[in-house]
Amino acid sequence: MRGVYTSITEIRRNIFTEIARMAYGDGDYAKEIEELPFKILPGERAQYRDSIFLERAIVGERLRLAMGLPVRTAAESAPISKGIEECTKPETYYEPPLINIIKFACHACPEKRVVSTEACQGCLGHPCTVVCPKDAIHIENGRSVIDQEKCIKCGRCVSACPYNAIVKQERPCMAACGVNAIGSDEYGRAEINYDKCVSCGMCLVNCPFGAIADKSQIFQLIQAMKSGEHVYAAVAPAFVDQFGPKVSPEKLRAAMKQLGFTDVLEVAVGADLCAAEEARDFVEEVPEKLPFMGTSCCPAWSVMAKKQFPEYAHCISMALTPMVLTGRLIKMNHPNAKIAFIGPCAAKKLEAMRKSVRSEVDFVLTFEEMTGIFDAKHVDLATIEEDPNGVNDASTDGRNFAVSGGVAQAVVNVIKDRYPDKEVKVTRAEGLRECRKMIQDAVAGKYPGYLLEGMACPGGCVAGAGTMQPIKKSQAMVGIYAKQAGHKIASQTEHIKELDKLVD
């Protein structure tokens, strides 16, 4: 849960910090990474698991993933540092799979079950037994007992109990997965079907045992800056307030330059370009060529739509995403630059793995991973002097891409500005289950000529797997910052004139 600092959060951030510290040093990386589990979890007593040895083994796998290395199984005889030499190569990209389950950290939660708890009062009516369609509930010693072999998990007893004594339990990672990509292996542990997975990361932030983690490029990004590369940070619109209430955009810019970034650009600039391109495509193609058009900026939504409805893949906008357009805009002026996208999203890492995107974006890190780098260098973002230079010419609409509804509204506003006679009908969905239902309805003809906005994370990008603040608070802060923009509509910004050059 974003905004709640748990022991899982602490371990995760300690790992990011230690990997960053190691990257900034010039020591023996293989030796250092073997020692890090003991540094992160000192002493002989376990704090979270049955054994300190198990805790350190799990930390070891998280360290490997934070280096971009594949996860090992408990059956492997290999050091944590196995393959670490690959991480030091200058052109290192994520190798699939991006989202990984550390099997020996998995609690093997039941997939789904309905359970009668001690809250049962043994009431006279026994409505739970009355509504059960399979006679799966009987009374023992005055209290209800559910026969798990008969129970079909319909939940009627849950609704009927006047004491809320019956609960439906579902594996948290599975419940959070909107594409039904998580099942169980032969030991009952969670297992990801990568043919279905779109790397949204919702399983990652919903696993209460910290058994799921994605790969990182923290080490590779720092190595690039150390080697003298000109690395530009492209910061996603959801960044507002992510690093604390006292961290203004100007403070964040100063802090990132202190780390070694050449400059910082808001991806809201690329969002403006994306909105203008999607507006043009919509006007030219819907409904004459396409029955509807889906937005392109959320990679998890667009990949899901194309995977599950391949015959309608062409109905998802082909517009370049804000991340890619921002990368192209920077490289148009600085051809030899390296681009680091800093954002809220695990799926952006998936997008950057595509060969067509690798030339535009070199590194993808989440806000939480960036926090690890700041901690490693002891950068105090709250007190650092602001950098007033380089205010980005982004629009209110571009900055609002971070919240649900913002993308579609930006496209609609461009169309109203440039094509006032064109009518635009919009529908939108948050969360992949709702997104799937939306496109299913569109395919069935429910949304003829509509613009479909899909957001894989409920609430929008501010709810991504790499965010750190409560979602509602983040939505509000993005809205406040967006209103400070010099332009309201994406088509009014200075960078729009570069669009044709960028999409050729």
Disulfide bonds with the S-S distance in Angstrom:
none
